Amino acid sequence: MKFKRKIAPEIKSSPKFITKKRLREDEINFSKLRSYRLDRVKKELEKNNLEACILFDPVNVRYALDTVNMSVYNMHNLTRYCFVPVDGPTILYEYFNCEILSKDLNLIDEIRPAITWDYFSNGDQANAQLKKWVHEIEDLSKNYFKSKKVAIDVINGPAVTALNNAGIKVVDAKLILEQARVIKSAEELKCMKAALEVAEIGVAKMREEMKAGMTEDELWSILHKTNIEHGGEWIECRILSSGERTNPWMQESSNKVIQNSEIVSFDTDMVGPYGYCADISRAFVVGHKFNDEQKKLYSMAMDQIDHNFRLIKPGMTFKEFVKKSWVLPEEYYGNRYSCMVHGIGLCDEWPQIKYPTDGGEQGGSFEKNMTITLESYIGKVGGKEGVKLEQQYLVGQNGLELMSHHPLEKI
């Protein structure tokens, strides 16, 4: 028998407060957004012969139930989670005394206090708390996953052992959630466009305010400020570097003083409004005049993205893409980026398509309404500088449709 959930009203702003609307807020049907995502999770559970999942990762909790509370904190503390069965009530296990935060979200049927068992929260009482948590999961199993098998995304070793000892098998929920998240709805695309618009406001300000004498940290802070001002949430990394720190890639921003005529490259990795990620990379030159070597690096990065952009269409397998993808010259290959393509949504998502020597043989294919980014890093091994470019796309009916519109440099 299907569980009938009660529908709570949408959250409304109190008349005591005046609020500023976020970008595209009036365009988004949040009920459709939330229902679509939860339905995707349940269908993936059914597809994998599972009756329920328990989600700790704040990004997965956000996807399933659209509830948010101290996301970054809860990425490294097991203090907030949710239970999602195929048939039955969705239950949010909320952080201490925070039940009021999600009381009006209509996909949450019940809110209970989270039972925590980590050492930070409980010290020498951790084992006793773990027993309480296992008893709670056993009670859920009696009604909602009688197979004694449950998918969990993030959990520590003692909890897995305790569940196994109680006769409950734990399987990885990562596959379930990654596959659920891969195809975007129309409402999700509106959210993503809003996040990209905020990122591009920040990137434009960075380009305008960039000058010799400021530090990398000062330049990077402009994007953070812009994101928060427009209702964004956090930034996954702080990958920005200048001059010789751009080669090799992946160095985070520092107190290095930016010099005139240096390349400044960065990757936004920005979780913006509505929790969606805007992931684009740009490379500027201080003073906006590229020298010949900088032009060569930038042109190669553009060539890689343009070549790979023209390849991808719905139905193309990842293996075929890797075989036909742009060939990075040997003298640059040692400094290659970790992937050529990855999915994007609430954060970086499946798939991650790597270079041939790094395991670029995974199965799967591009599908309509996937959202992806194309990556390029060009920096010669032993070279002075490097260029990082990245564009965000929707897989459309006939090929890729550009979602990120901040212009590339004219060289």
N, C-alpha and C positions, 0 to 999 in steps of 0.2 A: 504493500500500500504506500502510495506517495505521501511524503510529509507535506502538509500545507503550512507554509510559513505566513505569518502575519506581516502585512506591509506597513512599515512605519513611514511617517511623512519625511519629505526631504528636509535637509537642514536649511533653515532660513536665517538671514541676518537679523539680529535684534534691532528694533527701532532705536535703541539707545546709541547705536554706533553708525557712523557714516563710513562706508567702505568704498574703495576704488576698485572698479571692475578690472579683472585680468584680461589679457589679450584673448579674444575669441570666446570669452565666457558665455556670451549670449547665443553663440552658434552651437554649443555642445549640449547634447541631450545626455545628461549624466545617468539617467535611469537605463537608457540603452547601452551606454558605455559599460556600466557595471554588470548588467545582466549578461551581455555578450561574453565578457571575460570569465565570469563564474561558470557559465555554460560550457565554455571551451575547456576549463579545468575538468569539469565532470565528464565530458565526452572523452577526454584523454584517459581519465581513470577507467572508464568503461572499456575503452579500446585495449587497455592493458590488463583487463580482467582484475581490476582493483575496485574495492568498495569505498575507500576513503584515503585521505592524506592528512598529514599534520605538517603545517608550514611554520617555520621559524624565520626564514630569510625575510626581512622587512619588504623587499621588493616583491617577493611572491605573495606575501600577505596583502600588499597593496593591490597587486593584480587581481587576486581572488575576491577581495572584499572592499577594496578602496578605502581602507582604514589606515591611518598614519599616526604614529606616536614615537618620537625620538628615534628616527630610523637609523642614524649612524650609531647611536649607543646600542641599539638592539642588534646591530650587525655583529657585535662581539660579546654580547651577553644574552643568555637564553632566558630572557625575562618576559617575552611576549610572543604569542603564537596563536594559530587558529586551527580548527578542526573542520574539514570539508568532506562530508560523505556524499556519495552519489544519491542516496535516498536518506533523508533525515535532516536535522537542523544544523545549520552552520553555527559554530560556536567560536567566539573570540575569547581567548584567555588573555586578559588585559593586565598591564603593569599595575603595580600597587596603587589603588585609589584613583585610577584613571578611567573608570567605567563610563563616566559621563561623556567622554570625548567622542565616543562612537554610538551613543544611544539612539541616534536618529537615522543611522544608515540602514536602508531597507533590506539589504542582503544578509544582515547579521540577525539570526533568530534568538540568540542568547549570548550574554556576556558574563563570564565568570572570572574570578581572580586567578591570575596565573600562578601555578605551582612551580617554584624555582628550586633547583637543586645544585646550582653551581657553588663553588667554594667562596667566591666573592660575596655572594648574597647570604650564605648560611654557615660558613666556617665549618666547625666540627659537627654541625647538624645536617650537612649536605646529604649523607647517606639516608638519614631518616626522611628527608624531604623527597629524595629520589623514590623511596618506597611509596610515598603518598602519590607521586606523579604516576607511577606504574599502576597503582590501584585505579586511578582515574582513567587511564587508557584501557585497562581491563573492563571497566564499566561501560565505556564507549563501545568496546568490541562486542559485548553481549547483545547490543541492540543494532549497531550500524556497520560493523565489519566482522561478521561471524566466521569468515574464512581465517581469522587470526593473522591476517597479512595487511600491513599498512605502509603507505609510502610516506617517507619523511625526508625533507630536503637538507636540514642542518641539525646535527645532534652529536653529542659527545660519546666517547667509548663506553663509559659506565652505564649510560642510559640504554645503549644498544644491547649490552650484555644483560641488563636487568629485564628488558623486554623479551629477549630470547629465552631467558630462564622462566619467564611467565608464559611461555608458549606462543608469543607473538613475534612473527617474522617481520623484519624491517627491510623494505626495498627502497631504492633511491628515487626520490620524487623529482630529481633534477630533469630527467628525460620528460616526465609528465608536464612540468611547467614550461620547459623550453619549447616543447612542441605546441603546447596551448598558446603560447605567446607569439608564435611565429607569423600567423596570419592576422593582419590588422583590420579592424572594422573602420567604417567611415568616421565614427566618433573619435577613435584613437588617432586617426590621421589628422583630425582637427587639433587634437592635443599636441601632437608632434610638431605641427606647423607653428603653434603658439610658442613652443619651447625654442624652435629654430629662430623665430622672429626675435625673441629675447636675446638669444646668443648672438645674433647678427647685430643687434643694437650694441651689445658689449664689444664685439669684434671691431665694429666701426669706430667706437670710442677709443679702443686700444690703438688702432692705426692712426687716428687723429692726434692722440696725446703722446704717442711714443716719441722720445727724443733722447739724444745723447745726454748722459749724466744721471738719468733715472736708473733705479735698479730693476732687475728682472722681477723681483717681488712686487715692486710698486706698479709695474705695468700689468702683471697678472691680477692684481687686486681689483682692477677696473672691471674685469669680467665677473668676479664674485659679487661686487657691489651691485652691478646691473642685474644679475640674476635674482638676488634677494629683493631688490626694489620692485621687481615685477612678479613676485610670488613664487620664484624658483626655490629649490630645496638645498642642493649641495653640488659639489663638483668632485667627481670620482678621483681625479689625479691632479697634479699641478705641473704638467709637462710643458714647460716653456724654458727656452734657453736662447742664448745669443752668442754670436761670434764662434769661437772655437769650441764652445760648449754644445754647439749644435751637431757636432760630429765626434764620437758616435751619438746616436739618438737615445732618448729615454731619460735624459737628465732633467730633474725637476728644478723649478725656479729657485733662485738664490739671491744673495745680496750683491752679486756681481753687478758692477756699473756698466750699463750698455754704452757702447762707443759708436761714434759716427761711422756710417758705411757698413756696419755689421749686419748680417742676417739675423733676424729674430723669428724663430719658428715655434709654433705652439699647437696644442691639441685641446679643444674645449672640454670634452668629456663631461658636459654640463647636464645635470638633472634639473630641469627647469619646472615651469608651472605644470600642475596636474601630474607631476612625477615622471614626465617623459624626458628622454635624453636627446640633447642636441650635440652631435658628435661630428664636428668639422675641424679641419686643420688648415692653418694659413702660415705663409712665410712672408715677412716684410723685410725691407732693407731700410735702416735708419737713414733718413734723407731721401728715400724713395728712388735712388739711382743705382741700379744693378750694374756691377762690373761684369766683364765677359765671363768669368768663371761662375759667378752667381746666376747669370742668365742661362748658362749651360745646365746647371743643376735644376733650375726652375723649369726649364723647357722639358727636360727628361721626366720630371715628376708629372707635368701636364700630359706628356705623351703616354705615360703608363696609365693614368686614369682614363684618358680619352679612348685608348685602345680597348681597355677592359670594359668600359661603358658600352662600347659598340657591340661587344660580344653577347652580353647577357640578355636573354629573353626567357619568358616562362617555358618550362619544360627542359631547359638546358641542364644537364647533370653537372655536379660540382667537378667530377673527374674530367669531363670534356672541357670545362672552363679552364682548369689548371693546365691542361694540355695546350690550349690555344692562347693562353694569357701572355701578356707582354713579357718579353725576356729581359731580365735585368742583366746588364753587362757584368762580366766576371769581376772586374776591378771594384765593383760596387756591391757584389753579392754578399760578401762577408758582413756588411753593415745593413743587410736587408731588414725590413720591418717584420714583425712576428706573423703577419698575415697580409693577404691581398684584399680580402673581403670579409666582413662580418655582419651579422644581423644587428638590428638596433630597435629599441622599443623603450621600455622603462629604464633600461641600461643596455650595455653591450649584450647581445643575445646570440643564440645559435642561428646560423652556422658560423664557424670560424674557418675560413678557407686559406690554407697555408701554401707556401712555396713547395715545389716538387720534392725538394730534399728534406723538408720538415714534416712530411706526412700528409701531403696534399692528395690523399687517395680516399677520403671518406665518402660514404654514400650519401645520396640525397640529390635534390634538384631545386632550381629556382622556381618559385610558384607565384602566381599573381597575388598581389597585396602583401607580399613580404616587403619589409623595409630593410635596407642594407646600406653600408657605407663602402666606398672604394678607397683603399689606402695606398699611399706612396711615400716612401722615404728614399731620397737619393743623397748619398754621401759616400765618396770614395774612401776605401780603406786606407788610412793614413792621411786622408785629405784634411783640409782646414775647416770647411763648413759643410752644412747639409741642409736640405730643404724637405720639409714635411707638408704634404697636402692631403686632404681627405674631403670627400663630398658625400652627401647623404641622399639616397634615392628611394623611390617607390618602384617596385617591380609592377609595371603596368601591363596592359593587354599585349602590346607589341614590343616592349622593351623597357628600359629604365626611364623614369621620369624624375628630373632633378627636384629635390625638396629644399636644398640649401642654396640661397641666392646671393650671399655676399660675394661680390665679384673677385675673381682671381686678379693678380697683378698684371698690368700691361707692360710687357718687357720688349 
